[in-house]
Amino acid sequence: MLVPPLTKIVKKTNMALDKDALNSLRMDSNARSEAPAGVSKWMLPVVATALSMIALVWFFGSAEPGTVVGTVVARAPATQGNVSRGTILNASGYVVARRLATVSSKVTGKIRAVLVEEGMSVTEGDILAQLDDSTVRARLALAAGQTHAAVSSLAETRVRLEEAPRKLKRNESLREEKLVSAAELDAAQSEVNAFQARLTADHSNVAVAQRNQDLIEQDLDDLTIRAPFSGVVVSKNAQPGEMISPISAGGGSIRTGICTIVDMDSLEIEVEVNEAYINRVSSGQRTEATLDAYPDWTISSQVINIVPTADRQKATVKVRIRFDELDSRVLPDMGVKVRFLESARENRAGERMTNAALALVPEAAVHRSAGANYVWIVNDGKLERRAVSTGIARNGMIGILSGVRPGEVVVSADPGGLSEDMSVRIQE
């Protein structure tokens, strides 16, 4: 023969050629001299080169690596006792207080004492601060004196009014005896009428003086700043010696608040939901909240209501959520993540699906052809197409009622071009 057999040319070993096979391609000088008649010596190298190329093509073609596929292990469904409601929406927000007030005074004045500190609990009506009351007390003393004077004048008028009728009666008797003139009788009558009118005026003066005194006493009471509701002081905004006013003043030299109080019983969650997903939220819907400060603590909560307006710039809708039970670890302005759970009816359907399924796989792993569902199973690097029956899809997973057992390796998504018994490599 002119050349050795093809099986001696190339051997398939770990993507490298056998040196003995390459050496066998060399032409022996004796064989070259024994070439059969009709074959030119110059053709022998050409034939050898062609055979070598065929062998190389066969070797590298057969050594092509398998297709790389992503896989997932089919898992067993949870038992009924461990099944929880699925999440249909996630959102982020903050803990807010519905009752929060920066307490100020009703009048402008100088702070004499501040009786609270940050973190202090207060009850409705407790004194928070006291303003300087020296001027108001002086006004109150003056008003009290005016009231006393009005009362004294009223008492004098009453005495005079008791005497005037008696004088009138005597004059009437004397007039009958012609001992007094008619003018004196008329004067006595006028005096009675004057004292009656003066009595009415004195009553009014006493009432006005008393109201003025009450008003100044109210001004004095306004200098004592009290807690409007029970809560916790979260900030102290003023110190003794500073001026405070119910309205803002230029320059920032006048305070507008003594402290800020938060009613911890009014804490709730506010989140903003993209308006494209607001149809998944309803009043009374169950939620689970997780504070950023305590990521391992899940707090049961519930939707209060959906604020009936949208933010045009952010395309979001505000949702209010209340805690089922408040805890001292929950503080205002804490960041929180909220999971909106599916309804009880959807949850029961999911539980039935989970209890009936043999295994759970991603929805993308199940394919449909000719009205039947199937998945690709990987066994020892080879593909197996297996028909399956499916249950209800839930949270991106679908229950397999038959065809797949827990622990089997399933192609998570079909990259295309897969076939039965095809060699594949699992993507790491």
Order of alpha helices (4+ residues) and beta strands (2+ residues): alpha-alpha-alpha-beta-beta-beta-beta-beta-beta-beta-alpha-alpha-beta-beta-beta-beta-beta-beta-beta-beta-beta-beta-alpha-beta-beta-beta-beta-beta-beta-beta
